[in-house]
Amino acid sequence: MDVSADAILNQEDIDSLLRSGAALANGPIIRYNGERVTEGESIRVSAYDFTDPVYLDERMLARLTERADSFIKSLAARLSVFLKLDARIKLGEIRTTPYQLVVETFTSPTFISIFRLDPLPGVGLLNFPPRMAMAIVDRMLGGQGVAPTEGRLLTEIERVLIEDIVDLILEEWVRPWSSLATLEPCRIGSETVGVFLQTSPPKDVMLGISIEVTILDCVEVLQLALPYSLFEPVLYKMEASARRFAEEAVVGLHHTFNKELCSQLDIPLVAEWKAFSLSVGDLLRLRPGDVLELPQDILTKTRILFSGEPRFQGEVGVDNGRVAVRLSKIIEKP
């Protein structure tokens, strides 16, 4: 192949390309709306973890939190009755996390219950810290429910006893969802080390819910993890149900609205002037016969209040021998 001498880059051309590349690294910054960040303008750069996807928008998260709060309240009451001891339970964080990161947060040794929610596919996890498990077992065997200083592996008898508590937790978890789906919790096994678990692919998204439990002086966090793909159909039903309820409520309002009823409702209406201010001393010195000077344009700045809220500005005048106010503009709420 014949290559001309002009096509060959010399050292000066290479240096020029390197300088242009360096300039591009510090080149212009364009915002999401296409606007260029001006030179000298302060910007804040924050890191984003692309391995931690967020699948829950604010509206869905709020509705999920509402049902989780119902689960927490019923669980606290039932666990307190079961143990005959005050069990304080608080809802922690709700987030979506890859499966590998979830199991890596399970400290060892621990007690991980593996379960299903029939008929949904997939397997869920409930991480039970050993100190909390041992405190509950102590209470179930007639003790005071005091937790040891450090956790250890549970014995066979302790695992059997704590499985009753796991069943109780899962029964309360499915209760708030009964209007959307009939779910049957079923335990299928347990594990003591999270890193050995392979119930889902490492990158599968999990719906994680933290549950803080306090029994006497023992405070531990239980972690409930469900494959997002497992619980996604229920979440969509929840969203569809909420939208349908909102639409029916709006339709119902239109059907029950009675225009004739408006003529029977009295709303206090006040026309006022914001004239001036004076000191308390001047106010105390006022006597009958004193004259207060008002601004010349005060008639055009009359405020109209409905139920104490300023809604319009107008001008005072006389219409057919009666005092009237002509509305001139709407007073926008701050």
C-alpha positions as CSV (number, residue, x, y, z in Angstrom):
1,M,0.0,0.0,0.0
2,D,1.4,3.4,-1.0
3,V,1.3,5.9,1.9
4,S,2.2,9.5,1.2
5,A,4.6,11.4,3.4
6,D,1.8,13.8,4.3
7,A,-0.3,11.0,5.8
8,I,2.4,10.1,8.3
9,L,2.1,11.8,11.7
10,N,5.2,13.5,13.1
11,Q,6.0,14.1,16.7
12,E,4.4,17.6,16.6
13,D,1.1,16.2,15.3
14,I,1.1,13.5,18.1
15,D,1.7,16.2,20.8
16,S,-1.1,18.3,19.4
17,L,-3.5,15.3,19.5
18,L,-2.5,14.5,23.1
19,R,-3.1,18.2,24.1
20,S,-6.5,18.1,22.5
21,G,-7.3,14.9,24.3
22,A,-6.3,16.5,27.6
23,A,-8.5,19.5,26.8
24,L,-11.4,17.2,26.2
25,A,-11.0,15.6,29.6
26,N,-11.6,19.1,31.1
27,G,-14.0,20.2,28.4
28,P,-17.4,21.7,28.7
29,I,-20.0,20.3,31.0
30,I,-23.6,20.0,29.7
31,R,-26.6,19.7,32.0
32,Y,-29.4,17.3,31.4
33,N,-31.5,20.1,29.8
34,G,-28.8,21.0,27.3
35,E,-27.5,24.1,29.0
36,R,-23.7,24.5,29.2
37,V,-22.1,25.1,32.6
38,T,-20.4,28.4,32.5
39,E,-16.7,28.8,33.5
40,G,-16.3,29.5,37.2
41,E,-19.8,28.2,38.1
42,S,-19.7,25.9,41.1
43,I,-21.0,22.4,40.5
44,R,-21.4,19.5,42.9
45,V,-20.3,16.0,41.7
46,S,-21.6,13.0,43.5
47,A,-20.8,9.3,43.0
48,Y,-23.5,7.0,41.7
49,D,-23.4,3.2,42.3
50,F,-24.7,1.6,39.1
51,T,-24.7,-1.8,40.9
52,D,-27.4,-0.6,43.2
53,P,-30.5,-0.2,40.9
54,V,-33.6,1.6,42.2
55,Y,-36.8,0.1,40.8
56,L,-39.2,1.8,43.3
57,D,-40.5,5.3,42.5
58,E,-41.6,7.5,45.4
59,R,-45.3,6.7,45.0
60,M,-44.8,3.0,45.0
61,L,-42.3,3.2,47.9
62,A,-44.8,5.2,49.9
63,R,-47.5,2.6,49.4
64,L,-45.1,-0.2,50.1
65,T,-44.0,1.5,53.3
66,E,-47.7,1.9,54.3
67,R,-48.2,-1.9,54.1
68,A,-44.9,-2.5,55.8
69,D,-45.9,-0.3,58.7
70,S,-49.1,-2.3,59.1
71,F,-46.9,-5.5,59.1
72,I,-44.7,-4.0,61.8
73,K,-47.5,-3.0,64.1
74,S,-49.2,-6.3,63.9
75,L,-45.9,-8.2,64.4
76,A,-45.0,-6.1,67.5
77,A,-48.4,-6.9,69.1
78,R,-48.3,-10.6,68.3
79,L,-44.7,-11.1,69.3
80,S,-45.2,-9.3,72.6
81,V,-48.2,-11.5,73.4
82,F,-46.3,-14.7,72.3
83,L,-43.3,-13.9,74.5
84,K,-45.3,-12.2,77.3
85,L,-42.7,-9.4,77.0
86,D,-42.6,-5.9,75.5
87,A,-41.2,-6.3,72.0
88,R,-40.5,-3.0,70.3
89,I,-40.3,-3.2,66.5
90,K,-39.4,-0.4,64.1
91,L,-39.4,-0.4,60.3
92,G,-36.0,0.4,58.9
93,E,-34.9,0.9,55.3
94,I,-36.6,-0.4,52.2
95,R,-34.4,-0.6,49.1
96,T,-33.5,-2.7,46.1
97,T,-30.1,-4.3,46.1
98,P,-28.3,-7.0,44.0
99,Y,-28.4,-10.4,45.6
100,Q,-24.7,-10.7,46.1
101,L,-24.5,-7.5,48.1
102,V,-27.4,-8.7,50.3
103,V,-25.9,-12.0,51.3
104,E,-22.5,-10.3,51.9
105,T,-24.1,-8.1,54.6
106,F,-25.2,-11.2,56.6
107,T,-22.6,-11.5,59.4
108,S,-21.4,-14.9,60.4
109,P,-22.4,-16.8,62.3
110,T,-26.1,-16.1,61.8
111,F,-29.4,-17.9,61.2
112,I,-30.9,-17.5,57.7
113,S,-34.3,-18.9,57.1
114,I,-35.0,-19.8,53.4
115,F,-38.7,-19.7,52.5
116,R,-41.2,-19.5,49.6
117,L,-44.4,-17.5,49.2
118,D,-46.6,-19.9,47.2
119,P,-47.8,-19.5,44.5
120,L,-45.1,-16.9,43.7
121,P,-41.9,-18.2,42.2
122,G,-38.5,-17.6,43.8
123,V,-37.0,-17.9,47.2
124,G,-36.9,-15.3,50.0
125,L,-34.5,-14.9,52.9
126,L,-34.9,-13.9,56.5
127,N,-31.7,-13.1,58.4
128,F,-32.1,-13.6,62.1
129,P,-29.1,-12.3,64.2
130,P,-28.1,-15.0,66.7
131,R,-28.1,-12.7,69.8
132,M,-31.7,-11.9,69.2
133,A,-32.5,-15.5,68.5
134,M,-30.9,-16.7,71.7
135,A,-32.7,-14.0,73.7
136,I,-36.1,-15.2,72.3
137,V,-35.2,-18.8,72.9
138,D,-34.3,-18.0,76.5
139,R,-37.7,-16.4,77.0
140,M,-39.5,-19.3,75.3
141,L,-37.8,-21.7,77.7
142,G,-38.9,-19.7,80.8
143,G,-36.0,-17.3,81.1
144,Q,-36.1,-13.5,81.3
145,G,-35.1,-13.0,77.6
146,V,-31.6,-11.7,78.3
147,A,-29.3,-11.8,75.3
148,P,-25.7,-13.0,75.6
149,T,-22.8,-10.7,75.0
150,E,-21.8,-12.4,71.7
151,G,-23.7,-14.5,69.3
152,R,-22.9,-18.1,68.4
153,L,-24.2,-20.9,66.2
154,L,-27.6,-22.1,67.3
155,T,-28.1,-25.6,68.5
156,E,-30.5,-27.9,66.9
157,I,-33.1,-27.3,69.6
158,E,-32.7,-23.6,69.4
159,R,-33.1,-23.7,65.6
160,V,-36.4,-25.6,65.9
161,L,-37.7,-23.1,68.5
162,I,-36.7,-20.0,66.5
163,E,-38.4,-21.5,63.4
164,D,-41.7,-20.9,65.2
165,I,-40.9,-17.2,65.4
166,V,-39.9,-17.3,61.7
167,D,-43.4,-18.7,60.9
168,L,-45.0,-16.0,63.0
169,I,-43.1,-13.3,61.1
170,L,-43.9,-14.7,57.7
171,E,-47.6,-15.1,58.6
172,E,-47.8,-11.4,59.6
173,W,-45.8,-10.4,56.5
174,V,-48.4,-11.8,54.1
175,R,-51.4,-10.5,56.0
176,P,-51.3,-6.9,54.6
177,W,-51.2,-8.3,51.1
178,S,-54.2,-10.6,51.4
179,S,-56.4,-8.1,49.5
180,L,-54.1,-8.4,46.5
181,A,-53.0,-12.1,46.5
182,T,-53.4,-15.2,48.6
183,L,-49.8,-16.0,49.7
184,E,-48.8,-19.1,51.7
185,P,-45.4,-18.9,53.4
186,C,-43.4,-22.1,53.5
187,R,-40.0,-22.7,55.0
188,I,-37.7,-24.8,52.9
189,G,-34.4,-24.7,54.9
190,S,-31.9,-22.6,56.8
191,E,-28.2,-21.6,56.6
192,T,-25.6,-20.1,58.9
193,V,-23.3,-18.4,56.4
194,G,-24.7,-16.0,53.9
195,V,-21.8,-16.2,51.3
196,F,-22.5,-19.9,50.7
197,L,-26.1,-19.2,49.7
198,Q,-27.0,-19.5,46.0
199,T,-30.8,-19.1,46.0
200,S,-30.6,-16.4,43.2
201,P,-28.1,-15.3,40.6
202,P,-25.6,-12.7,42.0
203,K,-27.0,-9.8,40.0
204,D,-30.7,-10.5,40.6
205,V,-32.4,-7.5,42.3
206,M,-33.7,-8.1,45.8
207,L,-36.3,-6.1,47.7
208,G,-34.7,-5.6,51.1
209,I,-36.5,-4.6,54.3
210,S,-34.7,-3.9,57.6
211,I,-36.6,-4.6,60.8
212,E,-35.2,-3.3,64.1
213,V,-36.3,-5.4,67.1
214,T,-35.7,-4.4,70.7
215,I,-36.2,-6.9,73.6
216,L,-35.0,-5.7,76.9
217,D,-31.4,-4.5,76.3
218,C,-31.0,-6.5,73.0
219,V,-31.3,-4.4,69.9
220,E,-30.8,-6.2,66.6
221,V,-31.8,-5.8,62.9
222,L,-33.6,-8.5,61.1
223,Q,-33.3,-8.5,57.3
224,L,-36.1,-9.6,55.0
225,A,-35.0,-10.1,51.4
226,L,-37.3,-11.0,48.5
227,P,-36.4,-11.4,44.8
228,Y,-37.9,-8.3,43.1
229,S,-39.1,-10.5,40.3
230,L,-40.9,-12.6,42.9
231,F,-42.8,-9.8,44.5
232,E,-43.1,-7.6,41.4
233,P,-46.6,-9.0,40.4
234,V,-47.9,-8.1,43.8
235,L,-46.4,-4.6,43.7
236,Y,-48.1,-4.0,40.3
237,K,-51.4,-5.2,41.7
238,M,-51.0,-2.7,44.5
239,E,-50.3,0.1,42.1
240,A,-53.2,-0.8,39.9
241,S,-55.5,-1.1,42.9
242,A,-54.5,2.3,44.1
243,R,-55.1,3.9,40.7
244,R,-58.5,2.3,40.4
245,F,-59.4,3.5,43.9
246,A,-58.4,7.0,43.0
247,E,-60.3,7.0,39.7
248,E,-63.5,5.6,41.4
249,A,-63.2,8.3,44.1
250,V,-63.0,11.0,41.4
251,V,-65.9,9.6,39.5
252,G,-67.9,9.3,42.7
253,L,-67.3,12.9,43.5
254,H,-68.6,13.9,40.1
255,H,-71.7,11.8,40.5
256,T,-72.5,13.0,44.0
257,F,-71.9,16.7,43.4
258,N,-75.1,18.7,43.9
259,K,-75.1,22.2,42.4
260,E,-78.3,23.1,44.2
261,L,-76.7,22.4,47.5
262,C,-74.2,25.3,46.8
263,S,-77.0,27.8,47.2
264,Q,-77.5,26.5,50.8
265,L,-73.9,26.9,51.9
266,D,-72.9,30.1,53.6
267,I,-69.3,31.3,53.2
268,P,-68.2,34.4,55.2
269,L,-67.1,37.2,52.8
270,V,-65.1,40.2,54.1
271,A,-63.9,43.3,52.2
272,E,-61.0,45.0,54.0
273,W,-58.4,47.7,53.6
274,K,-54.8,47.4,54.6
275,A,-54.5,51.0,55.5
276,F,-51.4,51.6,57.7
277,S,-49.8,50.7,61.0
278,L,-49.3,52.6,64.2
279,S,-47.7,52.1,67.5
280,V,-49.4,50.8,70.6
281,G,-48.9,54.1,72.3
282,D,-50.7,56.0,69.4
283,L,-53.5,53.4,69.5
284,L,-54.0,54.0,73.2
285,R,-54.2,57.8,72.7
286,L,-57.0,57.6,70.1
287,R,-60.3,59.3,71.1
288,P,-63.7,59.7,69.5
289,G,-63.4,62.6,67.0
290,D,-59.8,61.9,65.9
291,V,-59.2,61.7,62.2
292,L,-57.1,58.9,60.6
293,E,-55.7,59.8,57.2
294,L,-55.9,57.0,54.7
295,P,-53.9,56.5,51.4
296,Q,-55.4,58.1,48.4
297,D,-55.5,54.9,46.4
298,I,-56.9,52.7,49.2
299,L,-60.3,52.3,47.4
300,T,-58.6,50.5,44.5
301,K,-56.7,48.1,46.9
302,T,-59.7,46.5,48.6
303,R,-59.1,42.9,49.5
304,I,-61.8,40.3,49.4
305,L,-61.6,37.5,51.9
306,F,-63.5,34.2,51.7
307,S,-63.5,32.3,55.0
308,G,-60.6,34.4,56.1
309,E,-58.5,33.7,53.1
310,P,-57.6,36.7,50.7
311,R,-58.7,35.7,47.2
312,F,-59.3,38.9,45.2
313,Q,-58.4,42.5,45.0
314,G,-60.9,45.1,43.9
315,E,-62.2,48.7,43.9
316,V,-64.9,50.0,46.2
317,G,-67.7,52.1,44.6
318,V,-71.4,52.6,44.5
319,D,-73.8,50.6,42.3
320,N,-77.6,51.4,42.3
321,G,-77.2,53.2,45.6
322,R,-75.4,50.3,47.3
323,V,-71.8,50.0,48.3
324,A,-70.1,47.4,46.0
325,V,-66.7,46.1,45.1
326,R,-65.5,45.5,41.5
327,L,-63.0,42.6,41.4
328,S,-59.9,43.5,39.5
329,K,-57.4,40.6,40.0
330,I,-56.8,37.3,41.8
331,I,-54.5,37.3,44.8
332,E,-52.1,34.4,44.3
333,K,-51.3,32.2,47.3
334,P,-47.7,32.5,48.4
